[in-house]
Amino acid sequence: MLEKIRLLRERAKESPEAAAIVDSMNSRLAAIFTVERSSQYYIHAQDVKNARAIVDETLAALNALQGG
């Protein structure tokens, strides 16, 4: 998943709209992955699922932007 995030961040250079989409992803991921939350397995497992959803939403938004 980290490679996918890196690639999405690279796409932020495509346009200001793409940068805004990626910035939103970064903010949402930063809110999820904190030291406090990572120490609790049952929360961390759900956070990983949420992060995957955020990454997928970001990819869809960037693809829609490119296609539209």
MODELLER restraints for C-alpha pairs under 7 A, 6 or more apart:
rsr = mdl.restraints
at = mdl.atoms
rsr.add(forms.Gaussian(group=physical.xy_distance, feature=features.Distance(at['CA:5:A'], at['CA:55:A']), mean=6.92, stdev=0.5))
rsr.add(forms.Gaussian(group=physical.xy_distance, feature=features.Distance(at['CA:8:A'], at['CA:22:A']), mean=6.94, stdev=0.5))
rsr.add(forms.Gaussian(group=physical.xy_distance, feature=features.Distance(at['CA:9:A'], at['CA:22:A']), mean=6.13, stdev=0.5))
rsr.add(forms.Gaussian(group=physical.xy_distance, feature=features.Distance(at['CA:11:A'], at['CA:18:A']), mean=6.74, stdev=0.5))
rsr.add(forms.Gaussian(group=physical.xy_distance, feature=features.Distance(at['CA:12:A'], at['CA:18:A']), mean=4.85, stdev=0.5))
rsr.add(forms.Gaussian(group=physical.xy_distance, feature=features.Distance(at['CA:12:A'], at['CA:19:A']), mean=4.05, stdev=0.5))
rsr.add(forms.Gaussian(group=physical.xy_distance, feature=features.Distance(at['CA:12:A'], at['CA:22:A']), mean=5.92, stdev=0.5))
rsr.add(forms.Gaussian(group=physical.xy_distance, feature=features.Distance(at['CA:13:A'], at['CA:19:A']), mean=6.42, stdev=0.5))
rsr.add(forms.Gaussian(group=physical.xy_distance, feature=features.Distance(at['CA:18:A'], at['CA:62:A']), mean=6.24, stdev=0.5))
rsr.add(forms.Gaussian(group=physical.xy_distance, feature=features.Distance(at['CA:21:A'], at['CA:58:A']), mean=6.60, stdev=0.5))
rsr.add(forms.Gaussian(group=physical.xy_distance, feature=features.Distance(at['CA:22:A'], at['CA:58:A']), mean=6.85, stdev=0.5))
rsr.add(forms.Gaussian(group=physical.xy_distance, feature=features.Distance(at['CA:25:A'], at['CA:54:A']), mean=6.52, stdev=0.5))
rsr.add(forms.Gaussian(group=physical.xy_distance, feature=features.Distance(at['CA:25:A'], at['CA:58:A']), mean=6.49, stdev=0.5))
rsr.add(forms.Gaussian(group=physical.xy_distance, feature=features.Distance(at['CA:29:A'], at['CA:51:A']), mean=6.32, stdev=0.5))
rsr.add(forms.Gaussian(group=physical.xy_distance, feature=features.Distance(at['CA:32:A'], at['CA:47:A']), mean=6.22, stdev=0.5))
rsr.add(forms.Gaussian(group=physical.xy_distance, feature=features.Distance(at['CA:37:A'], at['CA:43:A']), mean=6.55, stdev=0.5))
rsr.add(forms.Gaussian(group=physical.xy_distance, feature=features.Distance(at['CA:37:A'], at['CA:44:A']), mean=6.33, stdev=0.5))
rsr.add(forms.Gaussian(group=physical.xy_distance, feature=features.Distance(at['CA:38:A'], at['CA:44:A']), mean=5.28, stdev=0.5))
